[in-house]
Amino acid sequence: MYIHVLGSAAGGGFPQWNCNCDNCHGLRQGTLKATARTQSSIAISDDGEQWILCNASPDIRQQFEQFSALQPARAKRDTALAGIILMDSQIDHVTGLLTLREGCPHQVWCTPQVHQDLSQGFPVFNILSHWNGGLEYQPIALDFTPFSIPGCPQLQITAVPILSNAPPYSPRRNNPDRGDNIALFIEDLRSQRSLFYAPGLGQVDDYVASWMQRADCLMVDGTVFHDNEMQLAGVGDKLGSEMGHLAQSGEHGMLQALSAYPEARKILIHINNTNPILNEDSSERALVQAANVEVAFDGMHFEV
């Protein structure tokens, strides 16, 4: 399968428009060895021609412009977009649906919990119903039944419910239901090779680890390096764990969890603007590299 990283940052992107933390300030001033990033999303394909969008970033127009495979090429107006999977209802993962309104209808796969949020608290499904049929809801089962999307039939996709958090506007904030957040286990039926994709992951328990063990490539939550990173950066008081993200550092952090899979390719994505690993000269970046873990960047393209 083909994987293209459209955006690799957490909500707000990097630099964040209203942030003057050391990372954002350094990037703007040219004193930091780092690369700007848009908000997190990937596209996957079984043939390199039809693509499935995993989350719809607010930066989606820019991301499509920077990836020629998703640009119109076969008709006056068209796209190679075969379908959309939403892994949660976070603002930075769904707002791009509004930008895609000219191309409606779109088939959108998501869990009932995400569909509820996007029909009530942030009613994108209702709003876009006024654009040529809007969004066609395709429910994702939470019983580990694999599904496929017609444009990419060789990709078998399984939703893996994970522990994270519901968005701030959701009535389930700080008390999420099973289905508010999912990871994806994606297998190429021809090669039998697989990707585990989890940009929002609050805990790697035995259940999640069993899915990670099966994957050839792990693309997982890289939001914060330190759990109290927002406090250290002087930009907020929330812990990463409170927001539903597992920090890379610490005894039970993401780097330790990933060390259990020496044969897999390991990539961090959904990286917050405060994360010191964005600084390519930082000691934290060196620790990630020493652990044989990569840091995703916009435009990263590879095969599994």
Disulfide bonds with the S-S distance in Angstrom:
none
